[in-house]
C-alpha cells in the first residue's frame, strides 16, 4: 500500500448547529493530520521544483542567456510568465484536490490512502484546471464590476453595513433585494460575493465529480441564501490558520531562548511559519469540504 493507510475509520458525517463544520474539521485532522501534512509538504516541494525547472528551461532557450542579456521578446515573455504561473498553480491544485479527497474519505468513513487521494485528484485534473480558469475569469470580471462601488465607498459602506446587519439580525427581512443592496453598496461587494458563492467549486469537482461549469453552479446552489454563514466559515478558516502560527512559534521560541540564541524571536518566526504551513496548510480546503458536506444535508443551516 505504500503510503496508504489500512485503517477504516468511523463515519463522522456533518453535524448541524453552529459548530458543525468546526467539529467536522477537528475530526478530519484527528484522523488524517499526517497525511494532510504530507500533501502540503509534497505540494510545496513540487511547486518549488517545477518553478526551478521552468526557470532553468527559460534561461536556456532565451536569446542571449549565455551573455547575461536575456532579450526576451514579448511573445516569449508572455509564454514565460504563463509557464511560471502554471509551475506554481498545478502542484497546488493537485495537492488541494488530494486534501479535499482525504477530508471526504474521513467524513464518509472510508479507508484513508494518500495514493488513492492523489489518483482521485489526477482523474479530476482537467476538470479542476477548467474550473480554476473559469473561477479566475469570473473573479477578474467581478473585480472590474466592483471598481465603481469602491469609488463611492463613503456612501456605500454605511448603507451596505446597515443592510448586512438587518440581514443577520432580522431573518424575516431576508429578501433578494436586500441581498443585492448589500452586495452593490459595499466596496468590492460584487467581488466578495462571488468569491463566497463559488468558494466550494474545488470540493464540488473532486467530491461530487462535477465538471468545471457544473462545479461553480453547484457551489452557488449550496451557498445560496447562506452566504453570510459561509463567509464567516471561510474567514474563520484563514484566521485559524494564521492564529495557529502563534502556539507553534511560541514553543520554538521557548526552545531557542533556553539554548541562548540571541536572535531567538527572529529565528522562531522563520522556523514556526513554514512548520505551521505544512501542518495546517490544508485547513481552508478541509473546512470548505466539511462545509459542503454540511450544506448537502437536509435541514442545512
ZIPEJO-V538645 format. One record per backbone hydrogen bond with DSSP energy under -0.5 kcal/mol. NH is the residue of the N-H (numbers start at 1). CO is the residue of the C=O. If there is no record, write none. Layout:
# ZIPEJO-V538645
NH:CO + NH:CO
This chain:
# ZIPEJO-V538645
4:1 + 5:112 + 9:7 + 9:110 + 12:106 + 20:17 + 23:19 + 24:20 + 25:21 + 26:22 + 27:23 + 28:24 + 29:25 + 30:26 + 31:27 + 32:28 + 33:29 + 36:32 + 37:33 + 38:34 + 39:35 + 40:36 + 41:37 + 42:38 + 43:39 + 44:40 + 45:41 + 46:42 + 47:43 + 48:44 + 49:45 + 50:46 + 51:47 + 52:48 + 53:49 + 54:50 + 55:51 + 56:52 + 57:53 + 58:54 + 59:55 + 60:56 + 61:57 + 62:58 + 65:62 + 68:64 + 68:65 + 69:64 + 70:68 + 77:73 + 78:74 + 79:75 + 80:76 + 81:77 + 82:78 + 83:79 + 84:80 + 85:81 + 86:82 + 87:83 + 88:84 + 89:85 + 90:86 + 92:88 + 93:89 + 94:90 + 95:91 + 96:92 + 97:93 + 98:94 + 99:95 + 100:96 + 101:97 + 102:98 + 103:99 + 104:100 + 105:101 + 106:102 + 107:103 + 108:104 + 109:106 + 110:105 + 112:7 + 114:3 + 117:113 + 118:114 + 119:115 + 120:116 + 121:117 + 122:118 + 123:119 + 124:120 + 125:122 + 128:124 + 129:125 + 130:126 + 131:127 + 132:128 + 133:129 + 134:130 + 135:131 + 136:132 + 137:133 + 138:134 + 139:135 + 140:136 + 141:137 + 142:138 + 143:139 + 144:140 + 145:141 + 146:142 + 147:143 + 147:144 + 150:146 + 151:147 + 152:148 + 153:150 + 155:152 + 156:152 + 157:153 + 159:155 + 160:156 + 161:157 + 162:158 + 163:159 + 164:160 + 165:161 + 166:162 + 167:163 + 168:164 + 169:165 + 170:166 + 173:170 + 174:171 + 175:173 + 179:175 + 180:176 + 181:177 + 182:178 + 183:179 + 184:180 + 185:181 + 186:182 + 188:146 + 189:186 + 192:188 + 193:189 + 194:190 + 195:191 + 196:192 + 197:193 + 198:194 + 199:196 + 201:198 + 204:200 + 205:201 + 206:202 + 207:203 + 208:203 + 208:204 + 210:204 + 215:211 + 216:212 + 217:213 + 218:214 + 219:215 + 220:216 + 221:217 + 222:218 + 223:219 + 224:220 + 226:223 + 227:224 + 230:226 + 231:227 + 232:228 + 233:229 + 234:230 + 235:231 + 236:232 + 237:233 + 238:234 + 239:235 + 240:236 + 241:237 + 242:238 + 243:239 + 244:240 + 245:242 + 246:243 + 247:243 + 248:244 + 249:245 + 250:246 + 251:247 + 252:248 + 253:249 + 254:250 + 255:251 + 256:252 + 257:253 + 258:254 + 259:255 + 260:257 + 261:256 + 264:261 + 267:263 + 268:264 + 269:265 + 270:266 + 271:267 + 272:268 + 273:269 + 274:270 + 275:271 + 276:272 + 277:273 + 278:274 + 279:275 + 280:276 + 281:277 + 283:280 + 286:282 + 287:283 + 288:284 + 289:285 + 290:286 + 291:287 + 292:288 + 293:289 + 294:290 + 295:291 + 296:292 + 297:293 + 297:294 + 300:297
